[in-house]
Amino acid sequence: MIALRALLLFAAVLAAAPALAFDRGLAEAQAAFDSGAFARAAMLARRLQTGEGDALASRAEMVRGDFGAEGDARLVRFEAALRDGRRAVARAPERPETHLAVAVALGLVARREGSMAAHFTGMATEARAHIDKALALNPDNAWAHAALGGWHLEIVHAGGPLGGVVYGASADEGIAAYERALALDPANMSIAWQYAFQLAGFGTTAKTARAGELLAEIAGREPATALEKLLRDAALELKQALDANDMAAASRIVALRLGRAAPPAQAPAPTGKR
């Protein structure tokens, strides 16, 4: 009997070992991400060969593209994020974060490729399907509501009224989705940051005022991770431009951070007398 119990205990330990190794591996990858070692985080996360790991790798590649790359190199990182996201869905289709990895990466790739290219390759439709799936899996997932908000506002910004007709997108629904996301997770700096920059991109008084509120909240927080420091620094830059009512500078900052085409520079005012 003692031998049988020992054998069962040994079998239980062996069964738990892969899960413990995964937990340690995921924790190591997340620690690398939080410290700002985003390339290492992606590498470690991929090694896990799980949906959760691939979703983290996808997010790390997105951050690398957003904050660590310029020009065509940004698209390379976003395409890597999309591959990680698709692999994550294949491995764990029941997890909301895998679907959100694909949806967000599609949006980032679409920004770089242009709205018309994204339209004809079905990126917006595919992204919405993944967002809807994430919400079906977890209706109270703050990231899913934020992704839905971003989906609406990106299409409205890029496609205008036509985008709304084709895809059913609207600024009001996008704003409502972002506000729902913040109500579910008020301390989420990433969601607040994305929402603020999206709003500032419209340049209207009401949307800019709400963006200013969000930026002030972000600026007043102490960053807990390397990503939060990147977000706060970028938020401070945009806040200063808005506080100075320098809308040209604000437009350039938004274009840079959201990967959009920069607005044309204004010609200098003429000098001297005619």
N, C-alpha and C positions, 0 to 999 in steps of 0.2 A: 504493500500500500504506500509506504514512504517513497519507494522508487517510482511508483506511478505518479504520485504528486509532484515529485521532483521533475519528472519528464514533462508533465503538463505545464509546470511553471517555466521550464526551459523553452517549451514551444511558444508560450505566451510572450516571453521576452523576445524571441526571434521574430514573432509576428509584429511586435511593436517597434522593432528596430528601424525598419524603413520609414515609419511615420516620424519617429524621433529624429532621424537623419534629415528628413524633409523639413521638419520644423526648424532645425538648426540651420539648414541651408537657406531657407526662406528668411530667417531672422538675419543671417549674415548678409544676404542680398539687400534686405531692407535697410540694414545699418549702413551699407555702402551708399545706398540711395540717399539716406538722410544726411550723410556726411558730405555729399556733393560729388562722390566718385561714381558718376552716372554710367560711364562706360563699364566699369567693373561691376556695378549693380546689374546691368543688362547681361553681362557674361555669366555671373553667378546665378542669376535667375533662370537663364536658359538651361543651365546644366541640370536643373531640377527635373526638367522634362514633364512639367505639370501645367495645367491650365492657369493656376494661380501664379506660378513662376513666370510663364510667358506673358501674362497680363502685366506683371511688374516690369519685365524687360521692355514691353511696349511703352509703358509710361516713361521709363528711363530714356528711351530713344526719343520720345517726344520732347522731353526737357532738353536733351542734347541739341535737338534741332532748333528749339525755340530760343535757347539762351547760349548755346555754344557753337553755333554754326552760322554761316552767312551764304547768301547767294544759292547756287545750285546744291551746295553741301547740305542745306536745310532739307531739300527734297529727298536726298539720300537717306537722311536720318528718319524722316517721316515715312518713307517707304519701308525702311527696316521695322519701324513701329507697326506698320500695317501687317507685315509678314508675321511678326510676333503675335499680333492680335488675332489673326486668322488661325494661327496654330493653337492659340489659347482656346478659341471657340471649338476647334476640332477635338481638343482634349477634355474640355469641361463646358459643354454647352448649357449646363444647368446653373452656371455661376454668372450673375449679372455683370461682374467686372470684366469678363472675357468679351462679352458683347459690346460693352462700353469702350473697350480698347480698340475694337474695330471701328466703331462709330466715330470716335474722336480722331483716330488716325486718318480715316477717310476724309474728314473735314479739313485736316491739316494738309493732306495731299491735294485736295481740291483747291485750297487757297493758292498753292504754288503752281498748279497746272492751269488755273483760270476757270472762271465760272462756266464758260461754254463747253470746254473739254470735260469738266466734271458733269455737266448736264448730259452730254451724249454718251458718257460711259456709265451713267446711272449711279454715280456716287451718292448723291443726295437721297435717292430712293433706298439704296442699300443701307446707308447710315441710319435712316429713320426706322427701317425694319429692325435693326439691332437695338436701337434705343427702345422701341416698343417692346421688344423681347425682354430687355433688362427690366423695364417697368412691370411687365407681366410677372416676372420672377420675383420682384420685390418692389411693390408700389411705393414704398417709403424710402427708396434709395435716393439720397440727396444727389449723388453723382449723376444718376439717370435723369433726374429733373433738370439738373444743370446742363447736361448734354442736350436735352430737348430744347431748353432755352437757347443754347448756342446754335442749334440747328435752325430754329426759326429766325434768329437775328442775322445769322450769316447769309441765309437765302434772301431775306429782305434787303440786306445791305448790298449784296452782289446782283440780285435780279430785279429789285424794285417791285413795282406792281405786277410785272409779268411773272416774277418768281413766286409771288403770292398766289397767282391764278394757277400756275402749273403745279406747284407743290402743296398749296394750301397753307403756306407759311404766313405769319403775321407778327408784327412787332409786339402787339398787345399779348399774344399768347406766349411769345418768347420771354417777355418781362414777367408774366405770371409764373412761368415755369422756373425762372431764376429765383424769384421771390419765394416760391415754394421750397426750392433747394436750400436757401438760406434759413428758412424757418425750420427745416429739418436738421440743419447742421450749421448753426450761427457762427461757429468758430472756424469754419473751413476757409482759410485764406485763399486757396486756389480758386474756389468757386467765386468768392467775392471779387478777386482780382480779374478773372475772366469777364465777369458780368460788368464790372466798372469800365474795362477797356472797350467792351462791345458797345455799351451805352455812349461812351465818349466819342466813339467813331461816327455816331449819327450827327453830332454837332448841334442838336436842338437844345433849347434852353432847359426844358424839363428833364430830358435824359442826361444832360451834362450836370445838372444839379444833383441828381441821384448818384451819378458817377462820383461827384465830389464827396458826397457823404461816405460812400464805400471806400474811396481812397483815403479819406481821413481816418477811418476805422483801421484800415490796414497799416497806415503809417504809425498809428499809436500802439501797435502790437510789438511784442518782443519775439523775433523769429525763433522757432524751435528747431528748424532744420535748415540745411543749405538752400533748399528750394524756397522756403519761406523768406530767406534773406534776399534771394534774387527777386522774388515777387515784391517784397517791400521796397527794395531799391528802385525798381521800375515804377511802382506806384508813386513813390515820392517824386520822381522825375515828372510824371504826368500831372500830379497834384500841383506842383510848382508852376507848371505852364498854365493850368486852368486858373490858379489863384491870381496869376499875373494877367489873365485874360488874353494870353498869347495863343490864339486858336490855331495859328499856322504851326507853331511848335507842337501844340497838342496833337494836331493831325499827323505830323511827322512821327511823333512818338508812338501813336496808335498804329500807324502803318508799319512801323518797324516791328513792334511787339506782336502784332497780329499777322505779320507776313503778307501785308497787302501792298499794292503799288503805292509808292509815296505820292502825295499830291504835288502838282507842278509848282516849282518855286515862283514866287511873284517877282515881277521885274522891279528893280529898285526905283524909288520915286525920283523923278527928274529933279535936277539941281540947276541953280542959276536962273536968270531971267530970259524970257523969250524976246 
